[in-house]
Amino acid sequence: MSNKNLAEKIVENIGGKENVQSLTHCMTRLRFVLKNEDKADKEALEKLDIMQVVRGGGQYQIVIGTNVKDVYEEVVKLTGEGNSGKADEGGKEQKLSAKIFNVISGSFTPIIPAILGSGMLKALLQILVSAGVMQSSSGTYAILTAASNAVFYFLPIILGITFGTRMKVNPYISGVIGAALLEPNYTRLLTTAGGQTDFMHIPVVLMDYSSTVFPVILAICTYVLIDRLLKKIIPGVFQVLFVPMLSLMLVVPITLIVFGPFGIYTGTFISNVLTIALGKNAVLTNIVFGFIGIPTVMLGLHWALIPVIINNLSTAGQDFLLPTVQATAYAGAGAALGVFFKTKDIKLKELSFSAFVPAFLTGITEPVIYGVFFKFRRGLLYAMSMSAVAGGLCGIFHIYASQMAGGIMVIPSYTPAVSFAIAMAVAFGGTFLLTYIFGYESAGKDTGTSAGTGSSQESLTVKKTMTAPVKGKVVKLSQVADEVFSSGTLGKGIGVIQASDEILAPADGEVVSVFPTKHAIGIKTEYGAEMIIHIGINTVELNGKYFDIFVREGDKITSGQVIGTVAFDKVKEAGYDTTVMLIVTNTDHFQEVKIMEPGSLKDPVIQVE
């Protein structure tokens, strides 16, 4: 059930929006104050995709879990009630760059299987042709090539749908905007209009948008703004007719007028600069291009280089830029293989290995870019750096290509072949070692184990421990005076009857959230355990009073570190239970979560296997 549907059912079964007096949420649950609790249908609510319903303290609490913020936002849309000050689970806004990167990454996640499958098929076809098993002129080859090329050629359409979904606009209108960039009436202009046409006397520079990424992303961002504006000024009864029509009328021309010139002029500028620079200083030029090569491909600007490379091959029989282009592919392959060996996440192993194979065998980098680099930015930096080193070697050894080909099978076509093999080994091996030794970055967070791509039910095979988050007497979770925690609904854990004002980090890891009211802290360990330190019961109502938390979202912490203090005497005087809970919220990820009997503060209280 989607968050929207769940929110609709919740509102329906609490007596409708007119029965809601106020609404807030904490780390795990929606907290309603209802005008008449008798109008709420508890049995119907418990049949929904929720964890538990709790009544008490003047609140009607619906336990959702750690995704409560998403459901809360949908409920607020329906009821108009909510306290925005308490709705932001992290307590701190993500950086704009991180938000952009995460949205783009999330847009690619649904289509990664198609990209990986296509890349693997491309690799297989090249191997079959190189081995003489299949002829590139055969119908079989043409049909399978169509299957392997489709996802890349029509990427603006597919990405339009997924990116539109992430941006919360109509994904099918977004897909149509992407399709307009590939529609035959437009693409025909590429060959008949001499590279330029006009729209209502405004010049339009024509370009091929197949396989591009960022033009459609910018187009959908424009669509988001126009869609919001149109919905404000067009009456609701007419929106279904006029908003889609006007959106297409405005967004498609804006995209072709603005982003076409950007792609052509920027790409041509890079191409011309590289051509001139290669003649001046081949070593330095190859180092620079080796470093920016992967981002150039990500932006779709590499297409401007292909005519230059083809022209060099056809007129001089050799090209000095293509070897460095290949270095970026080998560096990508090294990054993918490094992630494969570093991670303990089975799903990520499958993804990274599937990206490695086409990059290593054929030089096809899209599966690595979209499947690995858009998720693990540290790996991208490693690959860029080692591509630069390999590019420098290509310049030093005066390596050149004699045909437009890539991958391990065509190393002999580069001259000198041994020097080329050495340079590519540096790009591949260097990136692999850096990724494997120093780890990679997942959605802005360092990790070398479980990344965000794994199944929620996947078992991890590590064995790690956690210590108590505060000094005091450790008690069973079942003894905690809050049935949501005591029932184990949110996961296994322990309670501590505190005897100190200091809050301690239970394990090495990273702070993933600090609730605005400071009563709850989310932590993810280096081995993939996700936990909540929940300070007191119903202390969300204090709105941060008496709490002083020293860490913020994104901070690295070490086991035993003091991460905050609480004036527990004041909390008790205010009438609140001060039991501190430590809950492993992804209990199902592990084969076993053991609750242990500590002998001292430093002894583990929870062990995961």
N, C-alpha and C positions, 0 to 999 in steps of 0.2 A: 504494500500500500504506500503510495506517495505521501510526502509530508503534507501536501495540500489536501488530499483526501482524508488523511488522518485528522487534520485540523478541523475539517468540515464535520466529521463524525463526532469529534470531541465537543465541538460547540453545540451540535444538535442534541447530544446526550447530557449536557449540563443544564439544559433548559433553554437553550438559545442565547443569542447575544444580549437580549434584553434582560437576561438573568445574571449577567456578569457585572458586578460592581467594580472590581479592579482585578488586574492580572499582573503578576511578576513571574520571574523564573529564577531558579538557582542553577547549580551545576548539573542537576539531574532531573528536576521536576518542574512542572507548571504549578503555580500557586494561585489558585482562584479564590477570590472572596465573592461568594454568590449572594444574591439578594434573598434567595430561598433555596436552601440545600435540598429540600424535599423534592424539588423539581428535577434534580439530577438523577439519572438512571445509572447507578453504580454497576449493576450487572451487565448492562449493555456496554459500558465503558471498559470493563474488564475483559470483554470479548474482543476488543480492538487490539491493535499491534502496540500495546503498551506493557509496562512491567507490573504496575500496581496502582491502586487508588487508595488514598489515605485521607481520612477526615479528622480534623483536630486543630485546636488553637485558632478557631475561627476561619480556617482555610480549608479549601477542597483541593487536595494535592493529587496531581496525576503524574506518576513517575514514568518518564520517557526514556531516560538514559543520557549518555553523553552527547547525543544529537538533539538535545532539547531546544537549543537555540533556533534551529531550522524550523521545528514545529511551532515554537513560540511566534516566530515572525509570521507564519501563515495564520495562526490564530488571531494575531493582532490585526491582520488585514480584514478578517471576518468580523471582529468585534469592535475594533477601534480602541480597545483598552490595552494598556500596557505602560510600563515605566521604562522608557528607553535608556535611562541611566543604569538599569540593571539588566538590560537585555544583551549587553555585549560581554560574552563569556570571557574573552581574553583580558579585559580590563585595559587593553592597550591596542590601538589601531596598528594593523600591519603596515609596514612600509609600502608605498605605492608600487615600487618595483617588484616587491614580493607578491603583491596582489595581482599585478599584471602577469607575472611569470606563472603563478599558480592557476589563473584562469586559462591561459594558453595551454599549460600542461594538462589541465583537466579536460580541455576541448579535444586533445589528441588521445586521451586515454581510451575512449570507446572505439577508436579506429585503429589502434595499434595492432590488433590481430590481423586486420586486412593489410596493413602496411608490411608487417613481418611476413605474412604469407606470400605477398606479391614479391617481396625482396628475395625470399627463398626460391620462388619459382624462377625469377630472373637468373639467379645463380645456377640453378639446375639446367636451364636452357643453355647458358654459356658453356657449362661443362660438357653437355651433350654435343653441342656444335664443335667445340674444341677437340673432343674425342672422336669426331667423325660419325657419331651415332645418328645425328640428325642434320639435315641440310637447312641452312637459313632461308632458302628459297621455297621450302615446302609449305603446304597448307597447314600441316600440323604445327609447324613453328609459328606461323602467322597467328593461328588461333590461340595458342598458348601465350604468345607474346601479348596479344590483346588482353588476355586474362591477367598477365603480370603487370601491364602498364596502366590498366584502367584506374586503379585507386590513386596513382600519382597524377595522371592526366586530369581526372575529374576532382582533384583535391579541393579546389575552390567550392564545389558544390557540397561535398561531404563535410568539409570544415565549416562551411556556412551553417549547416544544420547543427553541428555539435557546439560551435561557438555561440550561435544564436540561443541555443538551449541554456548555456552557461550565463549568458547575458540577460536571460529572462525576457526575451522577445519571441515572437512567433518563429520557431525554427524552420518552418517550411517557406516562409517569406525570405528568411535568411538564405536558405538553400537556393531559392529562385534567383536571388541577387548574385550568388556565386555562379549559377547556371548561365546568367546573362553574359558573363564574361567569356563563356565558351560557346555561345549560341552561333549556329552557322552564319546567320545574317551579319553578325559582328565579325567573326573570324574571316569571312570572305573579304571584308574590307582590308585585311592585312595584305592580300595579294592584288587587290584591284584599286586601292585608294592611294597607293604610293607612300604608305606609312603615316598618313595624316588625313583626317577628315574634320568635320565640324558638327557641333550640336547647337542649333539656333545661333549660328554664326560665331560660336565660341570654338576656338581650335581644339581638336582632340588628337593627341599623339597616340597612335595605335601600337599595341604590343601584345604579345602572346601571353595570356594569363594561365595557360595550362601548367599544372604542377606548382603554381605559386602559392604562398602561404599568407604573407603579410598584406597584400592588397585586399583580400577578402576580409581579413581581420579588421583592417581600417574601415572597410565598407560597412561591416556590421556595427562597428562603434558609431559610425555616422547614422546608421539605421536606428540604433537605440535612442539617440538624441531626437531624431525626427519623429519616431514613433511616440515618444513621450510628449513632444510638442503638439502633434496632431490630436492625441487623445485629450489634451487639455482644451483645445479650441473647437473640436468637432463634437456635437451632441452624441450621446451614447447610442441612440437609435440609428444613427448613420455611420457609426464607426466601422462596422463590419464590411461596409461597401467601400468607403472612401479612404480609410487609413491604409489598407494594403495597396490600393491603387496609387495613392499619392506617395507612399513610401517608395514604391518601385520607380515611379516617375522621377523622383528626386535623387534617390540613392544611387541608382545605376549610372546616370549621367555624371553625377559628382565623382563617383569612383573612376570612371573612364577619363574625365577631364583632369582630375588632380593626381591620381595615383599612377596613371600611365606615364606621364612625364617624369614623375619621381623615379619610377623603375628604370626608364630608358636613360635619362640623363645621369642619374647616379651610377648605374651600371656602366654606361659608356665612359663616364669620367674615370671610374676605377680601371677600366680596360686600357684607356689611353695612358693613364699615369703608369700602369705596370709595364706597358709596351716601351715607353720612354725610359723608365727606370731600369729595365732589364739591360738596355743598351749602355747605361751609365755605370751601374754597379749591380751585377747579377746576384752576388751573394747577399747583399743587404736587402735587395728587392724580394728575393725568395724567402728570406727570414720574415720580412714584414707580411708578405702574402701568406706564408705558412701560418702566421699567427691569426690573421683575419679571415683565412680561407673558410673555416666552418661557419662563422657568423655570416659571411657573404652568401653561402648556400642557404642558410636559414632565412635570409632576407629575400632570396630569389634573385639576387643580383649576379649570380654566377653565369646566368644565361648570356649576359653581354660579353663574357670572356670566350664563350664557345666559338663564335665566328672568328675571333682573333686566332685561336688555336688551330681551327680548321684551315684558315688562310695560310698560317705558317707551314702547316703540314703539306698543303697542296702546292705552295710556291717554292718553299725551301726544302721540303722533305723532312723537316725536323722542327720541334717546338721545345723551348726550354722552360715553359711554365707548367705544362701538364705533369711533369714529375712531382712538383710541389703540390699540385692538386691531388695527386694520388697519395701523397704523404698525409693529407687530411683524412683520407679514407682509412689508411692503416692505423692512424692515431685513434680514429673512431672505433676501429675493430679492437684495438688494445684496451680502450676504455670499457667496451662492452664485455670483453673477456675478463677484465679485472673485476667488474661488478659481479659477473657470474661466479667467480671463485671466492669473492669476499662475502657475498650475501648468504644468509641462511634461509632466506625466503624462497620457497619452491617456485612460486609464481614469477618472482623476479628473475630467478635462474633461467626459467623457460624464456622469458622475454629477452634477457640480455644475450643468451646464447643464440636465439633466433636472429637477433640484430647483428651479432658478430659474424655469422656465416656469410651472408651476402656481402658485407663490407670487406671481409678478408679475401673471399674468393673472386669477387667481381668489382670491387670498388664502389658498390652501391651504398650510399651513406644514409639515405632517408630513414630506414628502420632505426639506425643508431641515433640520428638527430631527434626524431619524434618519439622514439621509445625510451631513450636513455638521457640524452642531453637536456631535453625539456623537463626532465624530472630531477636530474642530478647535476647541479651546476658546477660542483667542484670537479667532477669528471670532465666537464667541458673545458675548464681552465687548464687541466692537465693536458688534454688533447691539443688545445691551441698552442701551448708552450712547446710540446714535443714536435708538433707540426712545424713550428718555427725553426727548431734545431735541425730537423730533417731537411727543411727547405734550404737552410744555410749549407748543408752538406751537398745538396743538389747543385747549388751555385758554385761551391768550391771544386767539385768534381766535373763541372760542366756537363751535367747529365741532360740528355734530351730524349724526347719521344719521337718515334717514327710512324706511329699510327695512333688513332683515337681509341684507346683501349685501357682497361684497368683491371686490377685484381692479380692474384698470385699466378694465374695461368699465363699472363703475358709479360712477365718480368723480362724475358729475353728480347722483347721488342724495344727495350730502353737501352741506351748506350751511354757510358759503359755499363753493362748489365750487372757486373759484380758490385760496382759502386752504388748503383741504384738499389740493389738488394740490401746493401749495408744501410743506406739512408732510410729505407722503408723499415728495416729491422729496428733502427733507433726510434722511429716514430711509433711503431707498434709496441716494442718491448718497453720503451720508456714510459709510455702512457699506461701500459698494463701494470708495471711495477709501482708507479705513483698511486694509481687507483687502489691496488691491492694493499700496499703498505699503509697509506694514509687515509684510506676510506673515501667515501664520496658524500655528496650532500643531497638530501631528500626534502624537496619542498621547503628549502631554506633551513633544514636541520641536518647536522652532521649525523651520519649513520654508517655503519659498516655491517649491519645485520639485517634487520627487517625493515623493508621500505613499505611505502603506503600502497603497493600494488598487490599485496598478498590477500588471500582469502581470510575472511574474519574467523573462519573455523579452523584455520591451518595450525597444526601443532608445531611449536618450536622445540628444538631438541637441546637447548642449553639448560644449565642448572645454575641459578643465581639466587641471591638472598637479599632481603631488605631488613633494616633495623627500625626500631620504634621512632615515630616522628616527634616524640616528646618524652621526657623523663616521667616515670610514674608506674602504676600497676597495670600490666597488660591483662585484658579480659577478653573472653570470647566475644565474637561479634554478636552472637545470639543474646548476650546480656545487655547490649546497648538498648537504651530506651527510645528507639526509633524503629518502627517495624520495617521501614524500607531498607535500612541497613541491617538490622538483626535477622531479617529473613534471607539475606544473601541475594536479594533481587539484583543488586548492582554488581555483584561479584564477591569473591571471598576476601576476607581481611581480618583485621583485629581492631579492638578498641583500647584506648589507654586512659585510665583515670589519672589525669595529669598531676604532677607534683613539681612542675617548673613552668616558668613563663616562656621558655625558649622553644621555638618550633625548629626541628632538625630535618635535614634532608635524609630520607630513608635509604637512598642509593645514589650512585653516580648517574647523571642523566641530564635532561634539559627540561626547563620549565615551559610547558606548552600553554598554560593559562593561569591567570590569577584573577579570580572573580572580583568584580568591582567592590563588593562588600568585604573583601579580604578574608572571608571565612573559609574559602576553599581554594586549593592550589592543585593544578593538574601537572603531572610529571610523566615524562617518558624516559625510560632507562635506555642505555646503550644496547641492551639485549632485547628490546622490543616490548617490555612490560609497561602498560599504561596504568597509572594509579592516581587516586585522588586522596589528598590529605584534607579531611573535612573537620574543621575546628568547631566543636560544640554542636548542639542540636537546636535548630531553628534560629541560629545566631545570624542568619541572613537579615533578620529583622532589626539588628543593631546598626545596619548600614555602615559597617566599618569602624564604628566607635569601639575603642579599646584595642584595636588590632593595628599592628605595624608590621608590614611585610617588606622585606628588604630586596626581594628578587622581582624580576619582571619577565614577561613572556620572551622566550629566546635565550634566557640566561643559562649558562652551564653551571651545574652544581655538583658537589662531591658529597659522598656519604658522610653524615655527621655534621655537615656545615649548618651553622645557624642561619636560617632563611627568614626568620621573623620572630616577633615577640607578641604576646597577648597578655593584657592585664586580666588574668583569669579571676582574680578576686572581684574585680568590678563586674565582670561578666556574670559571676555567681550572684552578686548583689542585685543585678538586674533581673534575676530570676531564671537564668538559662543553665541548662546542663552543659558542663564543660568537657565532657568526654571527647577525646580526639580520635577520629577513625582513620585508618589507612586501608583503602579498598583497592584491590587489583581489578580494574574495570574490564579488562580483556582476559578474564580468567579462562575463557574457552579457547584461547590461543595456545594454551599450554597443556601438556600431558597431565600435569598435576600441580596444584597449588597447595603446599603444605603449611599449616599453621603450627609454629614451633613454640616451645616453652623457653623463654629467655632466662638466663641466669643473671645477666647484667645488661646495662643499657647498650653495650656494644654488640651483644649477642643478637643473631638474626631472629626475627619474629615471623617472617614469611620466607618460604623457599619455593621457587618455581622451577619446574623441570620440563 
